[in-house]
Amino acid sequence: MKLKILTIAIFLIGFSLIVFADTQTTTLSWVIPSSVAHTLGYGGGCSTDAMYFVESNAVLDSDIDGNCSQVVPYDAESAGSTCQSDSAAPITVTNGGNIPIDVNVSITTTLETGVTLKGWLGDDTTYCGTNGIGGWEVTCSVVALDDTTVPTTTTCVQISDTTTHVFDNLRVSDTNHLCLAADFTGMSYGTTTDTLQTEATAN
């Protein structure tokens, strides 16, 4: 009789411990902050402070009367070498952050009077196209400055002091080539400069 009573008492104690157990939860968050960054590379001998558009190197109308078309970048003001062709692009943009980015460009001051600057997308095979002007158009067909319309390898966008969207959804560590060409109208003798700025934003 004593043995039976002891067995029942132990059972009741164990049951009470299970019924009154208490649990709490803690949320753990794993955070990788986003990073928006990009780097620039240059074709040929061009660099951050050496990119020249010289009328005598123009594909169309290369005399020196201040009027010409399809002037691609060279690495020197005279006797230089081209930085843009079917095997080179003057500027290569690399996504150095950890999220996809959009890339915009602009001239930081008012673009020199008489200059029309055009930009388009190069590729890894033919780069900026035949004679380096694969995406050049008489009048650039890309005018919208949003994610839905960006220049391609055969269409260009006009670059000015207004922010211009050139690349959309450039993925992490990927690169895109930016091709450039200038048209001159009524330019005067001499050398003037402008500054091209690139900007990366989260896609």
Secondary structure, DSSP 8 states (H G I E B T S, - for coil): -HHHHHHHHHHHHHHHHHHT-----------------EEEEESTT-BTTB-B--GGG-SB--SSSS-EEEE--BSSSSS--BS-BTTB-SEEEEE-SSS-EEEEEEESS---TTEEEEEEEEBTTTBT-GGG-TT--SS-SB---STT----SS--EEESSS-EEEEEEE-TT-EEEEEEEEEESS--SS-----EEEEEEE-
